[in-house]
Amino acid sequence: MIEFFGSFQSLGIEFGTLLMFAMLLGLLVSGIPLAFVTLLVALIFALGWFGPMVVPLITSRVYSFVSSFVFVSVPMFVLMAAILDRSGIARDLFDAMKLVGGRLRGGVAIQTIVVAVILAAMSGIIGGEVVLLGLVALPQMLRLGYDKHLAIGVVCAGGALGTMVPPSIVLIIYGLTANVSVGDLFTAAFVPGLMLAGFYVAYVLIRAYLNPEAAPVPDGESVPLPEKLRLLKGLVLPLAVVAGVLGSIYGGIASVTEASAVGVAGVLLSTVVRGEFSLDLLKGAALQTLQTVGMIVWIGIGASALVGVFNLMGGIKFVSALISGISNDPTIVLLFMMLILFVLGMFLDWVGIALLTMPIFVPIIKDLGYDPVWFGVLFCMNMQVSFLSPPFGPAAFYLKSVAPPDISLATIFRSLLPFIALQVLAVAILIVAPWITGR
């Protein structure tokens, strides 16, 4: 068997790269999960190119990825999101934001976006946000007579803001892969994340005033003062958690990993104060966290092994030279990378995209004179598009799982097109005006 594999090296790096890509694509199309595909291909090429002696080198690379101290923050933020899923914090937060929307045309859609930003700042998880907003906000907008395409788009696009708004897990994985400060990434992504949310709000307002029937003004009397005070209580605990997490990071009090533990403590304390804490809640949240983080870890192990083998083969240098040779203009090279990420985002999970492409892209970015922190924010903005874009946009499938039966996947994807356009606009602005990230 080893002798059979030994013939791989004679193929040369050009044909070897093509064969690796074809093997990855073929196995993925067969329905095998990405983590197992990358591990299998890594093992085949490790044995086929170098023989069994290279396997310990691959395992050491995998260990260096999973043993990173910053990686501990990932399960912490996932646990925060899992606890939020099982508590009434998000529902009370949405009710409290009625005071912001009021009788503004499109107000419920705007309050949905604001709630999405706050939830993103609490956990940095995308799937949970879309499901929460799909359960809480979508029925209310449909009941009030909102255009269903507008309502669907707001829920999916708002829920996907967890990619951009710190503490984003996408930023954490990028920081680990690119070997840059996660704290710097959080600082750089803050304004672009709010900018994208602002684009959504502006679109809702413009759409509502051009077509009043798309976002009717809710009927009803003004909210009395006692009710306002009761609703405001729903804002206190979420904002306190956000202040604890982001305040400790930006204030230099805690690292990202330590701040994630502060966030978990804050959310748990919130459930205790609200009288919702139970062992069943904690057990369910822990099991959901184990499932989600297990998926991320396995994809990370597989991608790290594959990139390690590819690097030893000389593949990373080959692909880097290939991409850099496209043009002498750094902007053209950058746009080509964005196109690759956009296409990959239609078919692969963001974890796999980050771990497979960033070891190749980041050195090129540095050679071109670009800031890797700024590129990390640009990467996350690009991943925003992947969460919404067909045929495998995760946000659409998350919403479909909780949407009314009459809302089809085709309807959801059609509703997302204007928001995808806004995301592409945000990517373009970040390329033209990198100073928005403060870098």
Buried (B, 14 or more C-beta within 10 A) or exposed (E): EEEEBBEBBEBEBEEBBEBBEEBBEEBBEEEEBBBEBBBBBBBBBBBBBBBEEBBEEBEEBBEEBEEBEBBBBBBBBBBBBBBBBBBBBBBBBBBBBBBEBEEBBBBBBBBBBBBBBBBBBBBBBBBBBBBBBBBBBBBBBBEBBBBBBBBBBBBBBBBBBBBBBBBBBBBBBBBBBBEBBBBBBBBBBBBBBBBBBBBBBEBBBEBBEEEEEBBBBBEEEEBEEEEEEBBEEBBEBBBBBBEBBBBBBBEEEBBBBBBBBBBBBBBBBBBEEBEBBEEEBBEBBBEBBBEBBEBBBBBBBBBBBBBBBBBBBBBBEBBBEEBBEEEEEBEEBBBBBBEBBBEBBEBBBBBBBBBBBBBBBBBBBEEBEBBBBBBBBBBBBBBBBBBBBBEEBBBBEBBBEBBEEEBEBEBBBBBBEBBBEBBBEBBEBBBEEBEBBBB
